[in-house]
Amino acid sequence: MKMMALEEAKEYTRQKLAPYYSNERIENVVKQYVSVVRPGVVLVENKNVGLMELYL
């Protein structure tokens, strides 16, 4: 997986979900599941795995 900055990760998530969900639903997912834990680490929640830390 390519390493991304937080805004890149959010935009990537929006693009991938766009064909399947409404903009409102996508923004809720982005706000809830894509966030910075500490500098250099993005926290992503995955249904199959749980919470994952992505190191930038």
Chimera marker file (.cmm) of the C-alpha trace (Angstrom):
<marker_set name="trace">
<marker id="1" x="0.000" y="0.000" z="0.000" r="1" g="1" b="0" radius="0.5"/>
<marker id="2" x="1.279" y="3.452" z="-0.878" r="1" g="1" b="0" radius="0.5"/>
<marker id="3" x="2.047" y="5.708" z="2.086" r="1" g="1" b="0" radius="0.5"/>
<marker id="4" x="-0.093" y="8.859" z="2.116" r="1" g="1" b="0" radius="0.5"/>
<marker id="5" x="-0.491" y="12.044" z="4.085" r="1" g="1" b="0" radius="0.5"/>
<marker id="6" x="-3.760" y="12.386" z="5.994" r="1" g="1" b="0" radius="0.5"/>
<marker id="7" x="-5.469" y="14.532" z="3.350" r="1" g="1" b="0" radius="0.5"/>
<marker id="8" x="-4.312" y="12.151" z="0.618" r="1" g="1" b="0" radius="0.5"/>
<marker id="9" x="-5.707" y="9.212" z="2.591" r="1" g="1" b="0" radius="0.5"/>
<marker id="10" x="-9.035" y="10.990" z="3.016" r="1" g="1" b="0" radius="0.5"/>
<marker id="11" x="-9.232" y="11.874" z="-0.677" r="1" g="1" b="0" radius="0.5"/>
<marker id="12" x="-8.291" y="8.318" z="-1.696" r="1" g="1" b="0" radius="0.5"/>
<marker id="13" x="-11.054" y="6.973" z="0.565" r="1" g="1" b="0" radius="0.5"/>
<marker id="14" x="-13.572" y="9.400" z="-0.949" r="1" g="1" b="0" radius="0.5"/>
<marker id="15" x="-12.641" y="8.351" z="-4.492" r="1" g="1" b="0" radius="0.5"/>
<marker id="16" x="-12.905" y="4.640" z="-3.759" r="1" g="1" b="0" radius="0.5"/>
<marker id="17" x="-16.296" y="4.942" z="-2.024" r="1" g="1" b="0" radius="0.5"/>
<marker id="18" x="-17.840" y="7.411" z="-4.503" r="1" g="1" b="0" radius="0.5"/>
<marker id="19" x="-19.404" y="4.788" z="-6.818" r="1" g="1" b="0" radius="0.5"/>
<marker id="20" x="-21.144" y="3.057" z="-3.913" r="1" g="1" b="0" radius="0.5"/>
<marker id="21" x="-22.275" y="5.643" z="-1.344" r="1" g="1" b="0" radius="0.5"/>
<marker id="22" x="-23.722" y="9.137" z="-1.093" r="1" g="1" b="0" radius="0.5"/>
<marker id="23" x="-21.423" y="12.070" z="-0.343" r="1" g="1" b="0" radius="0.5"/>
<marker id="24" x="-22.914" y="12.431" z="3.141" r="1" g="1" b="0" radius="0.5"/>
<marker id="25" x="-22.214" y="8.782" z="3.993" r="1" g="1" b="0" radius="0.5"/>
<marker id="26" x="-18.674" y="9.033" z="2.628" r="1" g="1" b="0" radius="0.5"/>
<marker id="27" x="-17.916" y="12.112" z="4.737" r="1" g="1" b="0" radius="0.5"/>
<marker id="28" x="-19.205" y="10.329" z="7.846" r="1" g="1" b="0" radius="0.5"/>
<marker id="29" x="-16.918" y="7.376" z="7.130" r="1" g="1" b="0" radius="0.5"/>
<marker id="30" x="-13.914" y="9.632" z="6.478" r="1" g="1" b="0" radius="0.5"/>
<marker id="31" x="-14.480" y="11.629" z="9.671" r="1" g="1" b="0" radius="0.5"/>
<marker id="32" x="-15.015" y="8.535" z="11.795" r="1" g="1" b="0" radius="0.5"/>
<marker id="33" x="-12.404" y="6.121" z="10.480" r="1" g="1" b="0" radius="0.5"/>
<marker id="34" x="-9.533" y="8.098" z="8.923" r="1" g="1" b="0" radius="0.5"/>
<marker id="35" x="-7.671" y="10.114" z="11.543" r="1" g="1" b="0" radius="0.5"/>
<marker id="36" x="-4.228" y="10.932" z="12.914" r="1" g="1" b="0" radius="0.5"/>
<marker id="37" x="-3.242" y="9.072" z="16.070" r="1" g="1" b="0" radius="0.5"/>
<marker id="38" x="0.076" y="10.858" z="16.474" r="1" g="1" b="0" radius="0.5"/>
<marker id="39" x="2.447" y="12.575" z="14.040" r="1" g="1" b="0" radius="0.5"/>
<marker id="40" x="3.294" y="10.185" z="11.219" r="1" g="1" b="0" radius="0.5"/>
<marker id="41" x="0.554" y="7.657" z="12.035" r="1" g="1" b="0" radius="0.5"/>
<marker id="42" x="-2.915" y="7.429" z="10.500" r="1" g="1" b="0" radius="0.5"/>
<marker id="43" x="-5.509" y="5.224" z="12.201" r="1" g="1" b="0" radius="0.5"/>
<marker id="44" x="-7.884" y="3.350" z="9.915" r="1" g="1" b="0" radius="0.5"/>
<marker id="45" x="-10.669" y="1.056" z="11.077" r="1" g="1" b="0" radius="0.5"/>
<marker id="46" x="-11.201" y="-2.020" z="8.934" r="1" g="1" b="0" radius="0.5"/>
<marker id="47" x="-14.211" y="-4.303" z="9.363" r="1" g="1" b="0" radius="0.5"/>
<marker id="48" x="-12.184" y="-7.504" z="8.897" r="1" g="1" b="0" radius="0.5"/>
<marker id="49" x="-9.055" y="-6.562" z="10.816" r="1" g="1" b="0" radius="0.5"/>
<marker id="50" x="-10.167" y="-3.903" z="13.299" r="1" g="1" b="0" radius="0.5"/>
<marker id="51" x="-8.050" y="-0.825" z="13.880" r="1" g="1" b="0" radius="0.5"/>
<marker id="52" x="-4.886" y="-0.506" z="11.815" r="1" g="1" b="0" radius="0.5"/>
<marker id="53" x="-2.095" y="2.014" z="12.271" r="1" g="1" b="0" radius="0.5"/>
<marker id="54" x="-0.571" y="3.176" z="9.004" r="1" g="1" b="0" radius="0.5"/>
<marker id="55" x="2.879" y="4.664" z="9.509" r="1" g="1" b="0" radius="0.5"/>
<marker id="56" x="3.690" y="7.602" z="7.250" r="1" g="1" b="0" radius="0.5"/>
<link id1="1" id2="2" r="1" g="1" b="0" radius="0.2"/>
<link id1="2" id2="3" r="1" g="1" b="0" radius="0.2"/>
<link id1="3" id2="4" r="1" g="1" b="0" radius="0.2"/>
<link id1="4" id2="5" r="1" g="1" b="0" radius="0.2"/>
<link id1="5" id2="6" r="1" g="1" b="0" radius="0.2"/>
<link id1="6" id2="7" r="1" g="1" b="0" radius="0.2"/>
<link id1="7" id2="8" r="1" g="1" b="0" radius="0.2"/>
<link id1="8" id2="9" r="1" g="1" b="0" radius="0.2"/>
<link id1="9" id2="10" r="1" g="1" b="0" radius="0.2"/>
<link id1="10" id2="11" r="1" g="1" b="0" radius="0.2"/>
<link id1="11" id2="12" r="1" g="1" b="0" radius="0.2"/>
<link id1="12" id2="13" r="1" g="1" b="0" radius="0.2"/>
<link id1="13" id2="14" r="1" g="1" b="0" radius="0.2"/>
<link id1="14" id2="15" r="1" g="1" b="0" radius="0.2"/>
<link id1="15" id2="16" r="1" g="1" b="0" radius="0.2"/>
<link id1="16" id2="17" r="1" g="1" b="0" radius="0.2"/>
<link id1="17" id2="18" r="1" g="1" b="0" radius="0.2"/>
<link id1="18" id2="19" r="1" g="1" b="0" radius="0.2"/>
<link id1="19" id2="20" r="1" g="1" b="0" radius="0.2"/>
<link id1="20" id2="21" r="1" g="1" b="0" radius="0.2"/>
<link id1="21" id2="22" r="1" g="1" b="0" radius="0.2"/>
<link id1="22" id2="23" r="1" g="1" b="0" radius="0.2"/>
<link id1="23" id2="24" r="1" g="1" b="0" radius="0.2"/>
<link id1="24" id2="25" r="1" g="1" b="0" radius="0.2"/>
<link id1="25" id2="26" r="1" g="1" b="0" radius="0.2"/>
<link id1="26" id2="27" r="1" g="1" b="0" radius="0.2"/>
<link id1="27" id2="28" r="1" g="1" b="0" radius="0.2"/>
<link id1="28" id2="29" r="1" g="1" b="0" radius="0.2"/>
<link id1="29" id2="30" r="1" g="1" b="0" radius="0.2"/>
<link id1="30" id2="31" r="1" g="1" b="0" radius="0.2"/>
<link id1="31" id2="32" r="1" g="1" b="0" radius="0.2"/>
<link id1="32" id2="33" r="1" g="1" b="0" radius="0.2"/>
<link id1="33" id2="34" r="1" g="1" b="0" radius="0.2"/>
<link id1="34" id2="35" r="1" g="1" b="0" radius="0.2"/>
<link id1="35" id2="36" r="1" g="1" b="0" radius="0.2"/>
<link id1="36" id2="37" r="1" g="1" b="0" radius="0.2"/>
<link id1="37" id2="38" r="1" g="1" b="0" radius="0.2"/>
<link id1="38" id2="39" r="1" g="1" b="0" radius="0.2"/>
<link id1="39" id2="40" r="1" g="1" b="0" radius="0.2"/>
<link id1="40" id2="41" r="1" g="1" b="0" radius="0.2"/>
<link id1="41" id2="42" r="1" g="1" b="0" radius="0.2"/>
<link id1="42" id2="43" r="1" g="1" b="0" radius="0.2"/>
<link id1="43" id2="44" r="1" g="1" b="0" radius="0.2"/>
<link id1="44" id2="45" r="1" g="1" b="0" radius="0.2"/>
<link id1="45" id2="46" r="1" g="1" b="0" radius="0.2"/>
<link id1="46" id2="47" r="1" g="1" b="0" radius="0.2"/>
<link id1="47" id2="48" r="1" g="1" b="0" radius="0.2"/>
<link id1="48" id2="49" r="1" g="1" b="0" radius="0.2"/>
<link id1="49" id2="50" r="1" g="1" b="0" radius="0.2"/>
<link id1="50" id2="51" r="1" g="1" b="0" radius="0.2"/>
<link id1="51" id2="52" r="1" g="1" b="0" radius="0.2"/>
<link id1="52" id2="53" r="1" g="1" b="0" radius="0.2"/>
<link id1="53" id2="54" r="1" g="1" b="0" radius="0.2"/>
<link id1="54" id2="55" r="1" g="1" b="0" radius="0.2"/>
<link id1="55" id2="56" r="1" g="1" b="0" radius="0.2"/>
</marker_set>
